[in-house]
């Protein structure tokens, strides 16, 4: 599945949209992370990350035009978003180039504000 997604991304243009890349949240007794992307005109936004082998996970819109998802992770992972079928990055603090030449975001737990 990861290979199929990566090959599909080779032909897509990665766009950048503005938004807070991530912020720490408390999820009861577990520490968590909330990833957000500002896409007020979007109809559907998903997160794809190395946490689940880049399987698409739907995000929920909030009233400010951002979409968000809350995760629990205490280790580094990579991720990107699909906004209405287009691959996008938020203004993530850290990025890297994957093995197919695509820029993706990197979440580093020690660097969460």
C-alpha positions in Angstrom: 0.0 0.0 0.0 2.8 2.4 0.9 4.4 1.8 -2.5 1.2 2.5 -4.3 0.7 5.8 -2.4 4.2 6.8 -3.0 4.1 6.1 -6.8 0.8 8.0 -7.0 2.5 11.0 -5.3 5.3 11.1 -7.8 3.1 12.8 -10.4 1.4 15.2 -7.9 2.5 18.7 -7.1 3.0 19.3 -3.4 1.4 22.6 -2.4 1.9 24.4 0.9 -1.0 26.0 2.8 -0.7 28.0 5.9 -1.8 26.8 9.3 -0.3 25.8 12.6 1.6 22.6 11.9 1.0 21.0 15.3 0.4 21.7 18.9 0.6 19.6 22.0 -2.7 18.7 23.7 -3.6 16.7 26.7 -5.7 13.6 26.2 -6.6 12.7 29.8 -3.8 10.6 31.2 -2.0 10.3 27.9 0.0 13.0 26.1 -1.1 13.5 22.6 -0.6 15.6 19.5 -3.1 17.5 17.5 -2.2 18.1 13.8 -4.0 20.8 12.0 -4.1 22.3 8.5 -5.9 25.5 7.5 -8.2 24.7 4.5 -11.4 26.6 4.9 -12.8 25.7 1.5 -12.0 22.0 1.6 -14.7 19.4 1.5 -12.6 16.4 2.7 -9.1 16.3 4.4 -7.1 13.3 5.4 -3.9 12.6 7.1 -1.4 10.0 5.8 1.5 9.1 8.2 4.1 6.6 8.8 2.3 5.7 12.1 -0.1 3.5 10.1 1.8 2.9 6.8 0.3 5.9 5.1 -3.3 4.7 5.2 -5.7 7.6 4.9 -7.4 8.9 8.1 -10.2 11.4 7.9 -9.8 14.7 9.7 -12.5 16.8 11.3 -13.2 20.5 10.5 -13.4 23.1 13.2 -15.2 26.5 13.1 -12.1 28.5 12.2 -11.6 26.8 8.8 -8.9 24.4 10.0 -9.0 20.6 10.0 -7.6 18.6 12.8 -6.8 15.2 14.1 -5.6 14.1 17.5 -3.0 11.3 17.8 -1.0 9.7 20.5 2.6 9.2 19.7 5.8 9.5 21.6 8.2 8.9 18.7 9.1 10.6 15.4 6.9 10.1 12.4 6.4 11.5 8.9 3.2 12.8 7.5 1.3 14.8 4.8 -2.3 15.7 4.1 -4.7 15.2 1.2 -7.1 18.1 0.8 -9.9 17.3 -1.7 -7.6 14.8 -3.3 -4.5 17.0 -3.6 -1.4 16.4 -1.6 -0.5 19.2 0.7 1.8 20.1 3.6 1.1 22.6 6.3 3.9 24.9 7.4 5.5 22.1 9.3 8.6 22.9 11.4 10.6 20.0 10.0 10.5 18.4 6.6 12.5 15.8 4.7 12.7 14.4 1.2 11.4 10.9 1.0 12.9 8.1 -1.2 10.7 9.2 -4.1 11.8 12.9 -4.0 8.6 14.2 -2.3 8.8 16.7 0.6 7.0 15.4 3.7 6.6 16.7 7.2 8.4 15.2 10.1 7.0 15.3 13.7 9.6 15.3 16.4 8.1 15.0 19.9 10.9 16.8 21.7 10.3 19.9 19.5 6.6 20.4 20.2 5.9 23.9 21.5 
